[in-house]
Amino acid sequence: MIYTIMVNKAPERLRFAAVAVDAVLFGIHDGTLQVLIDAVHRPPHYTNAEAFIGGLIDVSETAEEAIVRHLKGKAGLQNVYIEQLRTFSELERDKRNRVISVSYLGLVRPEVVATYKHKTARWCAVADLPKLAYDHDAMFQLAFQRLRGKLTYTTIAQFLLPKTFTLTELQDVYEIVLGTAIDKRNFRKKVLALSMVRDTGKTQQGVKNRPAALYTFTSPTLRELPMVF
């Protein structure tokens, strides 16, 4: 006996959208806050444009696994600090298909930015950021706002620094990201009082002036604090 299985096409309103991930990666180099963008060539909607690193989620992986895979495969980056930002689900965010994106905020250390080489991806100063493809301009604004906010009440600054650093370098991160000058004496007093960092007992090497003490964060993982500023 032969059975015929009838497969009905799902109604238009119930058809699935593709799900993607995108990462807004920040780093600091030469005293400027920078983001990583990559070339996008998807005619006719996007020709010679740029956007953040990302891609579709496979059926066998989580969003977190997908963004790790895309950062490694498309940008050559591993062991990047990432945290989920927001889901972008506007109907026309991708002109080609119905695509929902789970976005991430990511941070890399300065030595990664300084030595980065890639065929198409590049680090771009926030002040010089061009208009981006898809809805990545809005994604950037949300990520930048999140970074500035978390800098004031967490130890997230550690992921924008080398493992050991001077207090001046730590203050530089705050001033660069927040876009404002901070009193040096008050900054150091507050940071040390919060036990954010500890003295490693080592000093800078290869500097002409008096070498400064090197510090490290007291915890290698993200910690919430009383308001820093």
PyMOL commands that set and color helices and strands:
alter all, ss='L'
color gray80, all
select helices_A, chain A and resi 12-14+63-75+110-114+126-128+136-151+156-160+167-178+184-193
alter helices_A, ss='H'
color red, helices_A
select strands_A, chain A and resi 18-29+32-42+46-51+53-56+81-88+99-107+122-125+197-203+213-217
alter strands_A, ss='S'
color yellow, strands_A
deselect
rebuild
show_as cartoon
